[in-house]
């Protein structure tokens, strides 16, 4: 049976979690983690330079993914980034080769007591070599040149023979290169433990390849050149100066980028005016008769789903409840002596139940806030999202935990009153956010579900859904949680896309709200007072949230989905 998009996304998350744990163990760097298939140290993305370390967790075997993690760990441990940047050439082809050689160099530094790591790296390079050759990328002269150089350098550095499958194929090209590269190949072998001394020899190889590629491309006709570009692109996947390709299969990943406006303002987020912003109880925005109709529809759908709430409550209690002292247990056979029972020792010398012990009761001293993106695209998913959220709220109340349900949208499409005011003032540059935010409260933390159940049904009203300014909403929800007295505060952001407001995007740039959201989440995560989780509806939100889960709301709300959400709350994803 073909796995669903949600299953593929969850497998990817699990593989990335295991690889990140390997990286942290090997390097001792607790800030390393994967988000959206990319490696990060804290909030800084670390580029993967070598093509053979390009991994697709949805398709590649776990051994290949582990090899990529091993290779990155060796790069972090044995390569000086500043020295590497200083030596690295500017020409793309030369840089491509130089980056590969540096990665191959560090892969020779495997500790002697880790033969498994050496086997992982060898198998990964051989698997990549076979895939590159079988894809037809070696049929062109440039593809063959790059492939042959990679094989020769890997063979010289590791003292292993070139791949047997392609040995005859590259033989003629290898003969033409040996004379020109002989000295440099000996140099990289001799100085593989010294990055400074290794650099000039690697540069010599990179420059010779660059010269040959430029000569070949100059002589090629347009159609041949396109084929060679394809070969170079296949070789150069995931270099930091190449554009990453989108995923054709599986769960999509949230698109993200860099906002020049946000960076030039020293990461200072601006709001043109807050005069039209509001926070409102969502139930007041819907007629009572319509609310009752929505509630009846929601109850009917929930009954059809037949969600096992007691089981869900037990799962949540296992991860959220902690033991708290709750008096004493008397009449115990061990513990502290109970002075009130000493007379029994005289009257009944064989009596053993003379002790008392402290009694502990599991208590969920926490508050969980669900923040739902009420942008236009979420209208298509809002019914299953509402059912899922309400089920979680009811289960949380069964274990004594507090919960609240919030939403965020805008007061108008395309800017509304702030945008018109900005236009009337002559469009001053750098206005920041140009829409009126509307923060919705469907259920407050102090309100029981039974009293709020009608207001929760307001989520089904389509008119509430406009545009989304996520960063301010996350800040608002965090501030509400910080006003609570519970020891553990959890915010679950449920969204199906990136921050989007057309007026703000046009007046600033496309990633202005995107970068603000990342800044807010990073700041709140550093403060450590609120745990922020991302629950993507048909989307991988890992570019924004370190702990995230991609879900497929087109499927039924089954036990597997709730188990994944409980695991996310417990900290099992994107730590």
N, C-alpha and C positions, 0 to 999 in steps of 0.2 A: 504494500500500500504506500502510495506517495505521501511523504510527510507534509503537513500543512505549513503555511508561512509562519504561524506562531511556533510550531515545533522547531522549525529551522532557526528562528530567532533565539529561542531558548537554548538550543544546542550551542549556538554561537556564543551566547552569554556565558554558558557553563565552561566552554573551552577557554574563553578569554579570562575567566576567573581563575582557572587552574594555571594558565600560562603566567598570569600576573603574580600568583602566589609563588611560582617557580622563580620569577625574576626577583621578587622581594627577598626570597631565601638566598639566592646566589649573590646578590649585590649588597644586601643589608639595607636597602633603601626602601623605607616603608611607604613612600609617596608614589611608587610606581603602580600604575593601573591602566587597564584598557577601557576606552570609551569609543563606541562607534567604529571598531576595528582599528583604532589608532592607539599607540602607546603614549601615555602621559606621565610626566613627573609633576605631581600636584596639578596645576592648571596649565602647564607648559607642554605642548605636544613635542614628542621626540620623533623625528623622521626616521624611517627605515630605509637605508640607502641601497641595500643590495637586492638585486632582482630575485635571487633564490630564497630570500626570506619573505617574499610576498606570499601571504597565506590567505586562503578563503576558508574560514572556520566552518562554513556550511557544507563544504565539499571535501576539503583535505582531511586526511587521517589525523588523529590526535598526535601521532608520532611526529608528523610534519609540523604541527603547531608547536609542539614541545621543542623541536629543533630550532624553530624561529625564535622562541623565547631564550633558548640557550645561546644562540648567536647574538642576540641583543644584550644579554647579560655580559658576555665576553667583551662586546664593544664598549659598554659602559665601564667595565673594570679596567680595560687595557688600552684604551685609546684616549689621548688627550684632545678634547674638542678644540681648544684654542690653537694648538699646534696644527691640528688637521685643517682648520679653516685657513690658517696662514699658508699652508702648502698647497691647498686645493686649487686647481686651475679654474679659469672662468669659462672656457669653451665647454659647451654641454657634453660633447662626446668624450673629451678628455676627462671631464669631471666624472662622467659615468664610469669610466674605466678606473679612475683613481679611487672612487668610492668603493667599487667592488674589491679592488686590491687591498684596501685597508680592512674591509670586513673579512676577507680571506686570511689576512695576516693575524687578526685577533683570534680567529677560529683555530689557529695552531697553538694557542696558549691554554688549551684545555688542561686542567690539573691531571697529573698522572693517576690519581686515585678516583677519577671519574671516567672510566672507559665508556660508560653508557652515553655520556654527553658526546664523546668523539664519534661514536657510532651514529647517534642521532644526526649530527651535522653532516657526516659523510653520506648517509642515506638521503638526506634532504637535498644536498647538492646534486647527487646522481639522479634523483627523481626530477628535479628541475631541469637538468640537462636533457633527460629523455623527453620530457614534455616540450621543451624548446625545439628540439630536433624534429619530433614527430608532428609538430604543428606546421612544419614547412618553413619556419623562419630562417633556416640555414640555406635555403635554396638561392637566395640572393648573395652577391659578393660581400656586401657590408654585414649582413647577418652572419655569414660564414666567418668573416674576419673577427667579429666580436665574440662569437662562440668559440672559435679556435683559441683566441687569446685567453679567454676565461678558463678553458680546459688546460692549456699549457701552464698558466700561473698556478692554478689549483694543484695540478700534478707536481709542480716544482716545490711549492710550499709544503705540501703534505707528504711528499715522497711516496705518492701512490700513482699507479698508472692511470692514464686518461680513460674515460668511459669506453669500455670495449665495444659497445654497440655502434659508436660513431668514430672509432679509431681510424678505420680505413677512409671514412668520409673526409676527415680533416687532415689526412696525411700530406696531401699536396700543399695545402695552405701552410701547414706546420713547417714543411721543409723551406718554404720561402721566408718564413719569419725567424727561423732559428739563428741565421747569421746576424740579422739586425737586432734581435732581442737577447742573444746569448749572454752578454755581459750583465744586462739588467735582470735577467732571470736568475743568474747566479747571485746577484746582489740582494734581491728580495729574499732568497733562501738564506743567505748568510746573515742578514740583518733583521730577520723576522721578529726578533725579541726587542728591537730598538726602533721605535717609531721615527725618531729623528733621522737615523741613518737609513731607514727603509724608504723614507719619502723621496729622495732624489732618484732612486732606481724605479720606484713606482711612477714618478712623473715622466721618466724617460719612456717607459712603456706606453703611458697614456698619450704622450705627445706623438709618438710614432703612429699609434692607432688613429689619432685625430688627423694627422697629415694624410694617411691613406684613405680615410673616410672622405675627407674633403676632396681629395683628388678623384675618388670614385664617383662621388656625387656630381662633381663638375663635368665629368665625362658622360654621365648617365642622361638619358632622355627623360622627359617628364613622367611617362608612364612607369618606367623603371624606377625613377626616383620615388614615386609613391609607394612602390613595393618595398624599397629599402627603408623608407620612413616607417612602414609597418613593422619591419624587423627590429629597427632601433627602438620603436615604442614598446614592443614586446619584451625587449631586453631591459628597458629602463623603468619598468613598472615600479611605482611607489618611491621613486626618487623625489626628494623634497622640491625639486624644481620642475617636476612634471605634475600635470593635473590628474587627480584621482578620477577614476571612472565610476559612474553610478552603478548600482547593482540592478541587474536585469531580473533576478529571481529573488524569492524570499521577501522578508519584511523590509520595507524601505527605511532608510536612516534619515533623520532630520537634517536638512541642508543648513549649513552654517558658513560663515565667512568673517571677514574683518571689516569693521566700520571705520573708515578714515575720520569721519566727523567725530565719532566717539573717542578715538585715540587722540586726535588733535585737541580735544577739550580736556585732556589729561584724565580720561575715564570718568568725567563728570557728566552725569545725566541731567538733562534740562527738561523742564516742563514749562510750556509757554504760559499757561494760566491754569489755576486749579479752581477757579470760581464756579465752574459748571460740574465739577466732580461730585459724586454722591455715593453714599452707602445706604442701602435700602433693604428692608425685609422683603424677600421675593414674593411672599404670599400676598402682599398689598398690591402687586402689579397685575394680578389676575382676578377676575370676577369670581365670587364665591361659588356660583353655580358651575362655572367652567372648571374651577379647582376640584369640585366634587366629582365632576365627570372624569377628569384626569386621574383622580385617585381611584375611582372605580376601575378604570382601564388598567391602571398599574397593579392593583390587587389581583385582577383576573390573570394578568401575565405572570405575576409572581406565583400564583397557585399552579399554573401550568408548568413552571420550571421545577417546582417541588424541591427547593433548596433545603438541604439538611442543616438547619441553623444550629442545633445543639452540637453537631460534629464540628462545624465551623467555629463555634464558641470555644470548644475544647482546644482546637488548633491554635487559636489566638491566645487563649489562656496560657498555653505551654510556652509561648515566646514572649508574652507581655507581663505575666504575673510573676512577682517575686515574693519570697517569704518575708513576712513581717510578724513581729512579736504580737501574740494575742493571748496574754495571760499565762496561767500555769496549768499543768496536768498533775493531779494528785493521785496518790495510791500507786506509785510506780515502784518497781523493784530495784531501780538504780537511779542515780541523780543526786540531788541535794537533799539532805536530811530535813524532813518536815517535823519541826519541833512539836507540833500539835499531836503527833502520833507516837511520841516517845513512851507514853504510858502503855501503849499496846506491846511494846517490847518487853515490859515487865510482866504484863498479864498473859501475853502469848509469845514466849521466846522464839517460836518458829516462824513468827510473822515476818515476812520480807517486804511487804508493801508499805514501807515507811518513808518513801522518798517522793520528791516532786521534781518536775522538769518544766523548763520553759516551753510554751506551746507556740508554734509558728503557723500562720495561715497564709496561703498564697493570695496576694492582693495585686491587682493591676492598677498601680498608681501612675496612670499615664493618660494623656489626652491625644486623640488622633483627629486631625483635621483633613477633610477631603476638599480640595480646591479644584473645581471643574471649569475647564475652558469653555466658555459659552460663545465661542466664535461661530460664524455661519456654517462652517463645514461640520461642526459637531452635531448639528441637527439630525444628521443621518444616523448617528450612533447613540443618541441621547437616551432612548428607551432602555437598551441593555445596560448602559452605563448607570442609569438611575436605579435599575433593579440590583445591579451588582453593589452599588454604594449603599443602598438601603439595607441590603442583607448584611453587609459588613457592620453597619451602624447597629443593627439589632443584635448581632453576635457580640459586639463590643459591650453593649449594655448588659448582656447576660453575664459577663465576667466582671462587671463593675467598673469598666473603663469609660471615660468621658469621650464624646465625639462631637464634631460639628461638621456641617456641610455648607460650603461656600461656593460662590461662582464669580466669574469676572467677565465683563463684556464692555462695550462702549455705549455711550448715550445716543450715538448717531453713526451713520455710515459716512465715510470719506471726510472725517474731521468735525463736522457739525459746527457749533458756535465758536470754539477756539480757532478753527481754521478760517472762518469768515472774519473773525476779529484780526487775525494775523494778516489776511489779505487787505483789510481796510487800512492797516497801518503801514502799507507799502512793502510787505514781505521782507522784514528784516532777516538777515542770514542767521543760520544756526538756531532756529526756534525751539528745537527739541520736540517733545511730544505735543502733537497738535490735535488731540481729540479729547473728549470728555469721558473719563473713565466712570464705570458704573460697577460697584462691588455689591454683590448680592449675598444675603444671608438666608439660607433655606432652613437651617437648624443651628441654633447656638449651642455651645457646650453645656450650658446649664439647663437646657430644655430637653425633656424626655422625648423619646421617639414617638410615643403615643400622642403627645400634644403637638408634635411638629409634622406628623405624617401627612397631613393635608397640604401644608406649605411645601413639603418636599416634592409633591406632584407638580408644582409650578415649573419644574425643570422641563416638563413636556410642552410648554408654551413656545411655539416657534419664534414669536416676535421678540423674545429676549435675546436672541442670538444675532450678534452683529460682528464686531471685530475684537481682537484680543491683544491686550498689552500685558504680557505675562510677568515681566520683571516687577512692576509696581504691585501686581496682585500677590506675588510671592512675598514681597516685603510686608504688605498689609496682613496677610495670613500669619506670617511669622510674628508680627507685633501682637496680634490677638492671642497667639499661643503663649508669648512671653508674659502676658498679663495673668496667666493661669498659675496655680500653685503646685500643679503636679510635677513630679520629679522628672518624668520623661515626656517629651513633646515631639510628636511626629506629624509631618505635613506630607500628604500624598497629593501630588499634582497630576490631574488626569487631563490629557490633551491629545489631539490628533494632528498637531502641526506646530510650526514655528510661530513666534510672535508676529502679528501682522496688523498694520494700520496704514491704509493707503496714503492718507494725508501726511503722516509722519515720515513714511518711507520716501515720498516724493520730495519733501522739503529738506530731508537730511541725506540718508542713503539707505539702501535696501537692508543692511544688517545693523542698523542703529538700535532697534528694539531687541534684536537677537543678542547683540553684545551686552546690552544692559541686563538682560536676563542672566547671562553667564556670569556677569560681575556680581549680581545680587546673590545667586546661588553659591558662588565661590566665597563671598564674604560671610554669608550666614553659616556655611559649612565650617569655615575657619573659626568662627565664634563658638561653634559646638553646642549651642543651647537648643537648637531645633534640628531634628533629623529630617532632611528633605529627600523625598523619593519621587521618581518620575514613573507614571503609569501610561505608557503610550498606547493609544487606540489605533491599531494598524500602522504603527510607526515606532521606530527605535529612537527614544529620546536621550540616548547616552551622550550625544554631544553637549547636552545641557546639564544632565544629572548623573553624578557618579554612580548612584544606585538607581537602577531603572529596570523596567520590565516591559517588553513589547507584547501586546495582547491582540487577539483577533476576535473582535466583538460580533463578527458575523456568525460565530459558533454559539452553541448553547452554553449557558452558565453552569458548567459542570464542576465536579470536585477538583479536577486537575487545575482549573483556572484559580480557584480559591486557594489551593495548596501553594501555587506559585506566588500568589499575592502575600500569603502568610510568610513564605520564605523570604520575599523581598522585605517585608516589615522586620523580620528577624535579622536582616543584614546579610542574606545569602547571595545577593547580586551586587556587582559593581562596588565592592568595598574599597 
